[in-house]
Amino acid sequence: MVKDHKEELLQRCEHPRDSSHKPIISTNLLLVDGLSDLQQKEHDLTQVGATRGRRRDHVRELGLNRLMETLTRGSLPPRVSLTIGVGGIGKTTRVQCFIRQWIQGAICPDVSFVLPFTFSQLNVLEKLSVERLVKMVFPHLSDPNLILSSSCRTLLIFDGLDEFRCTLNFSHAAPCDDIKKEVPIEDLVTNIIRGNLLPGVALWVTSRPRVASLIPGGLVDRVTEVPGFSPKDVHVFLNHHIPEMDFAHKIWAHLQSHKNLMVFCYTPSFCCIVADTMKYLLQSGEEEQLPKTCTELYAHFCGMKAESGEPRGREPVKETLYGSNRKLLGNLGRLAFNGVLKYNYTFSEQDLRACGIDLVLSPNSLAAGLLIRDETFLCTTYHFTHLTLQEFLAAMFYCMSSKRAIFDLFSESTMSWPKIGFLNHFKSAIQRSQQAADGHLDVFARFLSGLLCPLTVKPLAGLLGKVDGSQRAWAASFIHSLLDGSHVVVSHRAVNLVYCLQEMQHTDLLRTVEDDLRLGSLTGKLTQAHCVVLGYLLQVSPECSEQTNLKASLNYATVKCLLPQLLYCNHLRLESNHFKDDVMELLGSLLSAKDCHIQKISLADNDVSSKGVRALSRALMVNRTLTSLNLRNNKIGAKGTKVLAEALKMNQVLLSVNLQNNAIEEEGAWALAEVLECNCKLASLNIRKNGIGANGAKRIADALKANRTLTKFILCSNQLGDKGTISMAEALTVNHTLLSLQLQSNSISNKGMTALTKALRLNQGLISLNLRENSIGIEGAKSMARALHENNTLQDLDLTANLLHDEGVRAIASAVKVNQGLASLHLQWNFIKCSASKALSHALLNNTTLQLLDLQENAIGNEGVICLAEALKTNTSLRTLCLQSVSVGSSGAIAMAEALMTNQSLQSLDLRGNSVGMKGAKALANTLKSNRSLKSLNLQENLLGMDGAIFIATALKGNHQVTYINLQGNGLGESGAKVIADAIRADAPACVVDI
């Protein structure tokens, strides 16, 4: 019986109920916690638009082979599995893949029988038993009772809950546990899901998200989601789907410049429609006609399908629809409109007959291009190629009918208040869409608005008639009046009004707000209409794709207004908005929401106190998306830090916290130390300029001895002194996880330095150490040198602005000569002269790892630079050399130029603030003609004069490697600077010039 069943299923899979081509990149599903609020309440495209089609964070992929398996030890296999996904994303495709793989024995070998049903099949049934249902759909099964018993493992698949016309009522459905008892079909399904019927049988239900929310969460053991296309997947699909690579490239470029279309390519079937339609236009030589809106897309799509359905022997006329097709489109529109009103997305043969549609769909007919025929054992049903196509045809029907209708087309009966004229009907449709809480008329309203654009309806000429420009202007004015209404919050209904304007291609307000967003000039301009447009831009604008910069733009009222749309931002920048604690309450509710997608939030430079941090901390206890929190330059103090610390002990998602300049002091440091002892996620902590003192540093150091996750720690400007530094050094002897430690401006002397260097001999983890602006002298430098003889882990050492002098730097140079780890060495402002420079030059002759050497603001003079130049003739590792204000003149510059004739590794040379002069410039110019490694040259304030600048500019004519040149402050004058800049840009267009 099992073999016969598999053969029967295989035969049915060869003729699937949904013959539309839904491309998939992977058959994997996403394991999710349940349905988000957005999924439960909103239209499919609203969900895709609001989230930009991004996947939820912290989800894991699940292959079809593990769909019915346990995922953890000791757990049971799921009895009820629910798979959700927007329309056209490939739920049925995955069901078919699962069945094929099960038949082949590749997955779920312990499952004896798989019984797939579709809800479109169940729509034709009224009252029956489970036993009779199985016999009707699978008549080849000789003993259904055996299959439905617990003697073998059976899986029931119910595909397409959103197509079920009956309502599942889990509160009032009569209980039934008898497989022979006949009950209404909706009660039958309800009892199977509840487990009253077939408690030992596994169940897999697929559905669009909003309808899936009808099933109580407590009855579902596992929820999975079908992932859509990422932009990368869209690109891969286009290259595979369209053999003409030139066409695929043009379509991809067009989608990238029209994000409103790219976002909806998240749905594979919509992506397929986009690809086929644009390919058709390109093949027809109509590249300039590539659609910019969804309405344009479907107008061309219907035109394409109508052309393929023209009678043989007739030359297709692209500007006018042939008569029979015109009538058919009208009938299909009536079917679509009635379906949209009643939430019907599958249709029976009787539905088609009622609308005058021929049931015989010839392969090349218009109807066959727009409708898909699903033949099952019980019945034949039809649905449109995609949900959005049904909504487009519904809008087209409404647009045609409203021009002659005298009653409200939305009324079930013909009795309603008279509505005469298209504009009255348009107003009625927009108002109804705004009143629909679930947004099921949103896309219909977009298409209806789009059909008022003359460019859009060109492919459908003869069907919609000539578009009256005054109607478009009136409709746009009406929508603008709704935008200016009293929006307490920018709801998805309000944002849909902007989508309507976009489809209408009436985008003046959109461009204005987008320009202000890009330029950061939204301050004081956010009226209610601007807030709604901004809510739209948060979904589709390229300016908001990676980060949303609302710096110095918002206040309490605008944050409250935009709250529902800010949920779906990825990186939210809210710096310098003068936010006080009341705004933190709003942002706390934002971060606490189940739908929150925010991964990074910056609240730097505001007025947040300990009270405001309390609201944020409550949110952090439940938030599962935020990885970076920046509270730099606020007023949270020690009290606020203690509150935040309690949240961080529980939060296991945050990776980076910035508390710079918040006066947390010693008490706050103790609270953070407790976090470091138990938090297993935090990788970066910035507490610069907080006055924690030596005792606070000691407490944190003790915590670091046990911490194994923190990799970056910024402790600058905290009055550590030698005592606090010695504590940190003790931590470094046992902590090998910390990679970067910044101790700038902490009054560290030789004593603290000696302790640190002893730790470096034992430490095998630290890569970067910042000791700028301390009081480290010659003895401290010698201690560092001894450490560098043994430590080859440290890569970046910054000793800027200390008291090393020549003797200390000579000691460090001796270590650099043998050290094989250091890549970056900063020695700026250290009273270095020629002898130290000579020592470093000798070290460079042997060193093969140092890539950056910074000697700025040290009087090494021409002699020191000449020594460095000599070393560069041999050294091949150095990439950046900083010699700003080192008292070098033309002779040093000439020596450096000669070295660069040989050296082909140095990429950046900074000679700012010296006296290179015309002779030095001439030598460097000759070098640029042959050197092909140097990319950046800074000659700012070097007394070059006009002649020297001309030498440099002329040399760049044949050198296209240099990407940056600075000639500022060289006495060129305004006109001379323009001449030089124009010459460089003409000869080296890729080079950035500061002059």
N, C-alpha and C positions, 0 to 999 in steps of 0.2 A: 504493500500500500504506500509506503514511503517513496519507493522508486517511481510508482505511477504518479504520485502527487508532484514530485520534483519535475517529472517530464511535462506535466500539465502546466506548472508554473513557468517553466522555461519557455514553453510555447506562448504563454501570455506575455512574457517579458519581451519576446520578439515583436509583439504588437502592443506596445505600452499604451495606456490610456491617454497619456500626454505625449503626443508626437512632436511637440515643439522642441527646438534645439536649445537646450540650456547648457552652455559650456561650463565646465568646472575645472578648476586648477587642482583641487584636492578634494577627496571625499570625507576628510576628517570633520569632526564636529567640535564645538567648544563646550566644555563643561562649565555651567554657570550656576549661581546660587538660586536663581529664580528670575522672575520677570521684573524689570525696572518699572518705575512709575510711568515713564514715557511710553514703554511698550504696552502697558495696560490701558493707556488712555488715548493714544494718538494714532493717526493714520500712518501707514507704512512710510510714505515719503517724508512725513514730518519727522519720524524717527531717524531716517537716514540723513535728512538735512541738518537736524539739530546736532547730531553726533559726528557730522562729516563722514559718516560711514566707518568711523574708527571702531576697532574692537574694544570691548570692555577690558579694563586692566585686571591683572592677576587672575586670568583664566588659563586653563590648561587644555591642550588639544586632546581629543579622544577619537581614536580610530573606530571605524564601524565594527571591527573585530572585538572591541572591548565594550560595546554598547550595553550588552546584557550581562557583563561580568562584574564580579566584585572588584573594588578598587583599593580596598584596604584589608588587612588581615582581620579576621573575625567578623567582617560585615557579610550581609546577605546580598545575593543578586537583586537588582531592582525588580519589583513586580510591575510598577507603572512608570514608564519612561515617557517624557514629553519632549519633543523636539520642535523648537520654534524658529521662525524665519519669515522675513517679509515676503510678499508675493513675488514670485518669479526668481527666488534665490536658489532654488534647487532642492526643496524638501522631497518632492516625489522622485527626483533623479536619484537621491541618496537611498530612498526606499528600494528603488529598482536595483541599485548597485548592491545593496545589502542582500536582496533576494538572490541575485545571480551568484554572489560569492558564497551564500549558504548552500545553494544547489551544488556548487562545485566542491563543497566540503572545505572551503578555505577559512570559514569563520563559524563560530558557534556549533561545533560538532555535537555538543550535548543536547541541542534542540532537535527534537524529532520531526516536528511539524511547524511550518510557518504559514499562517492563514491571513493573507492581506485583503483588507476591505477598503473601499473608498466611501467617504461620506456622500459623494454624489450618487453612488449606488443606493445608499440607505435612504436617500430622499424619496425614492419611488415606493418605499415600503411604509406601511402604516402600523400593523399590529402582527407580531409573530414571536416565536420562541427562539432561543439561541440555537437549539437543535435544528429547527427548520431553516434558520438563516444560513447555517453551515451547509446544509443539504442543498439549498437553493444556489449558493455561490460556488460550492465545490461538490457537484453531483457525483464526481468520480470517487469520492471517499466512501468506502463501503461500510465503515463503522465509525461514524462521527462521535459516538459516545465514548469510545476508547480514546480518541484524540482529546476530548474535552475533560477527561478524567485526570487524576493525578498520577496515573501509571506511566505517563511519558511527559517529557517537557514540551510544551506547546507555546508558541508566540503568536499572539493576535496583533495585527497591524491595522490601525485605523488612520488612514491618510486623508488630511484635508479637512479638519474640523471646521474651518472657516467656510466651507462649502455646504455645511449642514443647515438646512432650512428650519429644522426644529430647534427649540430652545431647551438646553440642558438645565434642569432645575434640581439641584442637589438638595434643596431644603424640603421640597414637597413631593418628590418622586416616590411612589409606593415601593417599599422594599420587595425584592423577589430573589429567591435562591433556587428556584426550580428551572432547570434548563429546558423543560418541556412546556412550561407555562407561557402562554402568549400574552404579551404586554405591548403597549405603544412603543414604537421604535426608540423614542427619546428616553423612555424609562429603561428600556433594555440596555442602551449605551451607558446610562447613568449607573445602573446596577453593576455592570461589568467593571466600570472604573472604580466604583466603591468597593468592589470585592465581594459583594453579596452573591453575584453570579461568577462562576469560574474562579474561585479564589486561588487555585493552584496554577492558573495560566498566566504567563507574562503578557504585558500589554504595552505596545508602542504607539503613541498618538503623535501626529504631526499637525501643526496649525500655524496660521499667522498669529503674531503675539497678542493682539488685543482680544481676539476671540479665545485664545488659550487661557486668558485670565478668568474665564468662567469656571474652570476646574479649580476647586479649592486646593491650595498649596499643600495641605496636610495629606492629600491623597496621592501626591506625586513623589516618587522616590528619587527620581533623577531628572534634571532639566538640562537639555543640551540646546545649543544654538547653531544654526547653519551660518558659517562666516561668509561674508560677501567678498567682492573683489577689492583689494587694495589698489592704489594707483599703479604699483608695480605689476600686479596681476592683470590690470587693464592693458598695460603696455605689452605684456607677454601674450595676452589673448589676441590683440590686434595683429601682432607679428605672425601668429599661427593661423588666424582666421582669414587674413587678407594676404594672398600670395604676392600681390604687387607691393613690394617694400616701399616704393615711393608713396603709394596711397596710404599705407599704414603709418608712415612717418608724418604725412600731412594731417591725418585724422588725429594722431596723438598730439601734434603741435596745436591743433585747433582746440582739443579738449583741455589742454593745459592753460590756454588763454581764456577759456570759458568754464570757470570752475563750477558754475551752476549745472552744467551738463556732466562734468567729471564726477561730481559728488554722487549723482544718481546712477553712474556706471558701477557703483557698488553692487547693484543687482545684476547678475549675469545676463538674464534675458533682456533687460533694458540695454545693457552693453552691446548685446547682439543686434538689437534694433538700430542702435546708433551706428555700429560698424557697417551693417548692410545698407542703411540709408545713405550714409556719407560716401560709401564706396560707389553706390549707384550715381550719386551726383558728380563724383569725380570722373567716373567713366563717361558721363554725359557731357563732360567739359564744362561743368557748372561749379567750379571751385569757389567762385565768389558767392555762391548761393548756400554754402555750408551753414546749417542752422546755428543760431546763437541762443535760441530758447527751446524749451520742450515743445511749445506749440508749433514752432517752425519745423521741428524735427518730425512730429507726427503728421503735419500737413504734407511734407515731402514723402513720408513713409506711405501714407494713403495714396498719394499720387503715383508712387512707384508701383504699389500693388494694383492700382487701377490700370496702369499702362500694361502690366503683364496680363491683365484680364481682357484686353481689347480683342474683339473678334478678328479671326485670321483674315488677312488680306486688307485690313484697314490700317492705314498709317496712324500711329499714335499721335495725338495732339496733346502736348504737355500743358498747354495753357487752359484747356477746357476739358472737363470730364465728359465722357461719352454718356449719352442719355440713360442707358440701362444701369450703368455704374452709379450715375447721379441718384437714381431712384433707390438703388440698393444701399448706398451710403446713408441715405435718409432713413431707410428701414432699420439698418444696423444701429443708427443713432437712437432711434426710438427704443429698440431693445436695450441698448446700453443705458439710456436715461432711466427707463423704468427699473432696471437692475440697480443702478446707483441709489435711487430713492428707497428701494426696499432691501438694500444690502445683499442683493443677489448677484453672484459672480459666476454661477453656472446656470445653464439654461437647457430646458427640455425641448424636444421636437415641437411640442405644443406651443411653447413660448415663441419659437421661431415662426411657426405658421401664423400665430396671432399678429406678428409684425410684418407678414408678407414676405418672408425670406425663404427661398428655395432650399429644401433640405438636401438636395444633391449638390455637394460641393465639388465641382470639377477641379482637378489639381491646380490649374492656372487661373482660376476665377478670383475675382476680388474678395468674395466671401471667404474662400479658402485661405487667402493671404492674411485675413484679419481674424477669422474664427478658427478654433481648433476643435476637431471632433473627437470625443472620447467614447470609444465603444467598449462596454464591459459585458459580462455575462447576463446581467440583469437589465441594462438599459443603455441608451445612447444619449450623451449629454454634450453640450458645447460650451466653450468659454473663449474669451478674447485672448489674443496672443500675450497680452500683459494687462494687468489691472489698470495701468495708466492709459492704455489705448482705449479701454472701455470708457474711462472718464473723459478722454478727448472727444470720442464720438458722441458721448452724452452732451457735452458742451456744444458741439457742433449742431446737434439736433435742437437744443434749446435756443441757440442763436438763430437758426432758420425759423423755428416755430414761433418765437416770440415776436417776430416782425409782423405776424398776422393774427396772433392769438389775442383774444379779448378777455380771457380768464387766466387766473394764476395757474401756471403749468405744474406747480408743486402740489396742488390740491388733488386729493384722491378722486374727488368727484368734479364734475364740471361746474358745480355751484360754488362760486366765490365772488368776492368783490371784483368788478371789472378792472382789468389792467390793460390799458391801450398804449401801444408804442413800445419799441424795443427798450428804450432807456428805463421805463418803469419796470419792465421785466428784469433788466440787468441789475437795477437797484435791489429788487426783491431777492434775486439770487445771491448777491453779495451779502446782504443782511442775513439771509438764512445760513449761509456758510459761517458767518461770524457767531451765530447763535448755536451752532451745532457743537456741543461740548466735546465730542469725540473727533472732530475735524474731518468727518468722512466726506464733506463737500469742499474741502480746501483745494484739492487739485482740480476738481471740476471748476471752481471759481478762477483758478489760475488760467486754465485753458479758455474759459469764456472771455476773460480779459485779453488774452493773447490773440483771440480771433478778431479783435478790433484793430489790429495792426495790419496795414495794407501789405507789407512784405510777407507777412505770415500766410495770408490766405491766397497768395498768388498761385500756388500749386492746386488750389481747390476752386479756381475761377469757374463760374457757371453754377456752382452749388450754393455759395453764400452770397453771391451778388457783389456789387461794388461796395467797398467799405466807405462809410461817410466819415470824413475826417473830424467833423464836429462831434460825432458820437464818441470818438476816441478821446477828444479833449474833455468832453463833459464827464465821461467815465473816470478819467484820470483825476479830474477836479473832485468828483464825488469820493473817490478813494482817499485823496489827500485830506478831505474833510473828516473822514473816519480816523485817519492817522492823528489828527489834531484833537481827537476826542479825549475824554478823561481816562487815560490808561494808568491805573494805579500800579500795575505791573505790565511789562511787555510780554503778553501771553503769546502762545504759538499762533492763535487766531490773528492777533495783531500783526505778527511777523508775516503771516500769509498775505496780508494786504500789500506788503512790499514785494513779495513774490509776484503778485498780480501786476504791479507796476513794471516789474522786470519783464514779464511775459508780454506786456503791452509795449515794451521798449520805450517807456516814458521814464527816463532815468536821471533827470536833472538833479533831483534831491539826493539820489543814491550817490552820484558822482561827487556832489558837494561834501557829503559826510565822509565818503571814502578818502577824498583828498585831505580833509581835516584830520582824519585818523592817521593817514600816512605821514603827515607833517607834524603830528603831535599838537595840533592847534584846536582841540575840541573845547578848551576851557571857555565856559560861559556860553556855549552855543547849543547845549543839549536841551532843546525844547522837547515836548512830548513826541512830536513827529520825528525829531532827530534820534531820540532814544529807540523808537521802533525800528528806524532804518539801521541804527547801530546794532540792534538785536539781529537783524537780517545779515549784516556784514560779518557778525561773529560766526555765522554759519558758512558763508560762501567766499568771503574776501581773502585773497592771498596774503593780505597784511596780517591776518589773524590765524593763518594755518599753523605756524609754529609757535608764535607767541602773540598775545593780545596786549598791546601797549596802551594802557589808559592812564598813563602818568599825568598828574596834575590836571585831570579832566573831570573827576566825579565828586559828588557830595552825597550826603545821606539819602536825599530824595532820588537821585539818579541811580545809586546802587540798589535801592529798594525796587525801583522801576525795572532795572535790568536783571534782577536776581534770577529769574527762570532761564535766561539765556546764558548767563555767566557759568551756569552749571557745566556746560559742555566745552568750555575752553580748556586748552591743554596747559599753557603757560600763561599765567595771569599776572601782569605787572601793574600794580596799583600804587606806585611810589608817589610821594609828594602831593598827596591829596588832602592833607590836613585832617585825616580821619581821626575821629575820637572814638570813645568806647561804644557809642550807640551803633556805629557802623560795624564794629566787631561783633555785635550781637547778630547782625544780618549775615556777615560773612561766616560766623559760626554755624548758623542754620544752613548756609550754602554748603559748607564742608561736611556737615552731618548728613546731608541728603543721600539717599541710596543711589540716586542717579549721578552723583558727582563724578566728573571726569578729570577734575583739575589735578595735575601732577606737580606743578610748581606754582608758588604764589609769593610775590614780593610785596611786602607792606613797609618797605624802607622809607625813612624820612616822613613819618606821620606823627601823630600825637597819641599813640596807644599807651595806656597806663596798665597797672596791674589788674584793674577791673576789666578792661577790654581783653586782656590775655586770658582771663577766666573763661570767657565765651569761646575763644579759640581752643583752649585746652579741653573743654567739654567735647568739642567737635573732633579733636585729635584722638580721643578715646574710641571713637567709632569709625573714623575715616579710614578707608582702605586704598586710597589712590595717591594721596599727597606724598611726594618724595623729597620736596625741597621747600623750606620755610625761611623767608628772609624778613627779619624784624629789625634790621639795622637802623640806628639813630631814632629810637623811640624812647619811651619813659617807663619801661616796665619795672625796673628796680629789682631789689632782692625779693620782695614779696611776690611780684609777678613771676619771677624766675622759679620760685618754689612751687607755684601753681602749675606752671608749664612743665616742670620736672616730673610732677606726679603723672601728668598725661604721657610724657615720654617714656616713663617706666612701663606703661601698658602698650603704647604704640609700637608696632613692629613693621612699619612701612617707611617712615621718614628716614632718609639717608643723609640729609644735609640741613643743618640749622645754623642761622647767622643771627647772633645776638650782639653784634658790635655796638659799642657806645650806648649801653642801656643802664649804666650805673648798678650793675648786679652785685658788685663788691664781694667781700669774703663770704657773706651768708649765702649769696646766690651761687658762688662757686661750690660750696658744700652740697647744695641741692643738685647741681649738675654732676658732681662726683658720684652721687648715689645713682644717677641715670647711667653713667658709664660702667657701673658695677653690674647692672642687670640688663641693660638694653643690648640686644644682639643684632641690631641693624644699622645704627647711626655710624656713618663713615666719615662725616666732615662736621667739625664744630668750630665756629668762629666766635671768640669772646674778646676780641681786640678792644682796648680802651674801656675797661670796665672796673679798674681799680681793685682787682681781687687780692693783690698783695702776696707776700711770701707764704702766709699761712693758707690762703686759698689755693695757691699753687701746690703746696704740699699735700693738701687733701685730694686734689685732682690727680697728682702724681701717684698717690697711693692707689687710687682707682685704676689708673692706667696699668698698674702692675698686673691686674687681673683681666683687663679689657683686651679683647682679641678682634674687634671690628673697626675701631676708629683708625682711619688712615691719614687724615689731614686735621691738624690742630693749630689754630691761630691764636697765640697768646700775647701778641704785640701790645706794647704800651699798657702794662698792667702792674708796674712797680714791683716786679719780682725780686730784683736785686740778686746778689750772689746766693742768698739763702734759698730763695725760691728756685733758682736755677740748679742748685745742687740737688734739690728734691726731684726736679725733672730728670736730671742726669741719672739718679738712682733708678727711676722708672725705666729709662732707656736700656739699662743693663739687662732687664728681663723682658721688656716689651719689644718684640721684633715685628709687630704688625704695623706700627705707625710708620708712614712713608714720608710725611712732610711735617716739619715742626718750625713754626715761625715765632721767634723771640725778639723781634725788633723793638728797640727803645725800651729796654727793661733795666738799665743801669747795671749791666753785667760787666764785671772787671776780670782781671786775670784769674782770680780765685774761682769764679763761676766757670770761666772758660776751661780751666784745668779739670774741673769735675766733668764737664761735658766731653772733653777729649778722652778722658779715661773710659767713659761710657761708650764712646765711638769705637774703641778698640774691641769691645765685646759685642756691640750691637751689629746685627746682620740684616736689618730691615730698612733703616732710615735712608731715604734717597735725597731729600732736600732739607737744608738747614739754613734758616735766615737769622743772622745775627747783626743786622744793620743797626747803625746808630746806637752803639753801646760804648763802653769805655775799655775795650780790650786792647792791651798794649803788646809790647814786644814779647814778653814772657808767655802771654796767651797765644800769640802767633806761633811761638816755638812749640807749645804744647799741641796745637792743631797740626803742626808739621809732623810731630812724632806719631800722632794718630793716623794721619794720611799715609804714613809709611806702611801701616798695617791694614787700614780699612780701605777696601776697594768697592764698597757698596754705595757710599755717598756719591751722588752725581752732580748736585747743585749746592754750591757753598757761597753764601753772600756775606761778605765782611765789610761792606760799604760803610764809610763814615765811622771808622774806629781810629786807633792810634798805633798802627802797625809800624810805620816808618820803614826805612830801607832794611834794617836788620831783621825785622819781623817778616817782611815779604821775601827776603833772601832765604829764610828758613822754609817758608812755604814753597818757594820755588824748588828747593832741593827735594821736597816731597813730591811735587808735581812731576819731577823728572822720572820718578819710578812708579808713581801711582797709575793704576790702570782702570780707575772707575770714574774719576771726576770729569764731567763734561762741561760744566759752567762754573766760572770763577769771577766773582765781582769784588774788585779792590778799589772802587771809586773813593775819593776823598780820604786818603790814608797817608798823606805827606810823603809820598813815594818820589824818589828822584832817580837819577840815571843808573846808579849801581843796582837797584832793585830790578829795573827794567832789563839790565844785562843778564841778571840771574834768571829772570823769566824767559828771556830769549834762549839761553842755554838749555833750559828745561824743555822748551818747545822743539828743540832739535831731536829729543828722544821720545817725548810724549806722543801717543797716538790716539788719545781719547778726548782731549780737551777741544770743545767746539766753540766756546764763547769765552772771551777774555775782555773784561771791562776795567780799563785803567783811567777813566774820566777824572778830570779835575785833579790830576797829579802832575807835578812839574818835571816830567821826564825829559823834556826838551828834544832837540834834534838828535842828540847823541843816543838817547834812549830809543827813539823811533827808528834810527838807522840800525840799531842792534836787532830790534823786532823785525825789521824788513829783511835783514840777513837770514833770520830764522825762518821766515816765510818761504824762502827759496827752497827749503828742505821740508818743512812741515806740510802735511797733507790732510790734517784733521780739522784745523781751525776753520770755522764757518763765519764767525762774527768777531770783529775787532772794534772796540769802542775807545776812541782816542779824543774825545771832546775836551777842549781846553787843557791840552798837555804841553802848551808852549812850543809847538812845532812850527817851523818855518819852511821856506822853500826847499832847503837842502834835505830835510827829513821827508818832505813830500816827494821829492825826486827819487830818494832811495826807496820809498814805498812803491812808487810807480815802477821802478826797475824790478823790484821783487815780484810785482803782479804780472810782469811779462813772463815770468816762469811759473808762478803759483797759479794753479787752476782749481783751487778748492775754496778759497775765501769768497763768500757771497755777499757780505755786508761790511762796509767800511764807514765809520763815523768819524769825521775830522772837524766837526763843528767848533767854532770859537777859537781857531788857530790863525796863523798868518801864512797860509800856503802861498798866496800871491799869484801873480800871472805866471811866473816861471813854474811853480808847482802845478798850477792848473794845466799848463802846456804839457808837462811830463805825464800827468794823469790822463790827459786827453789822448796822448800817443798810446798809452797802455790800453785804453778802452777800445782802440781800433783792432787789437789782437786778442785781448783777454775775453774769454767766453764764460767765466764763472761768476763774476761780480754782477749782482742783481740790484744792489742798493748802495748809493753813494751820497753821503751828506757832506756838503761843502758850505754850509750856512756860515755867514760871518767870517770870511777868510780872505778879505781884501783882494778878491779876484779881479775886480774891475770889469769893464765891458769886454776887453780883449780876452781875459781869462775865461769869461763865460762863453764867448764865441768859440774858443778852442774846445770846451766841453761839448757844446751844442753840435759842433761840426763832427766831433768824434762819434756821436751817437747815430750818425747817419747810417753807418754800416754795422752797428751793434744793436741787436734786437733782444739781447738777454737782459739788459738793464731795465728794470720795471719801476724804479723810483730814483729820482734825483732831486736834491734840495740845493738851490742856489740863492736862497733868501739872504738879505743883509749884506750884499756885496757891491753896493753903490751903483746899481744899474739904472736907477731911476724908473719911473713908471713906463715910459715909452721903450726904454731899453729892455726892461723885463718882458714886455709884451712881444718884442721882436724875437728875443731868445726863446720864450715859451712857444711862440708859433712855429719857430724853426724846429724845435725838439719834437713838438706834436706832429709836424709834417713828416719828419724823418723817422721818428719812433713813436707811432700812434699808441702803442701799448704802454708807454712809459708815463708814469704819473709825475708831474712836475710841480714842485713848490718853489715859487720865485717871487 
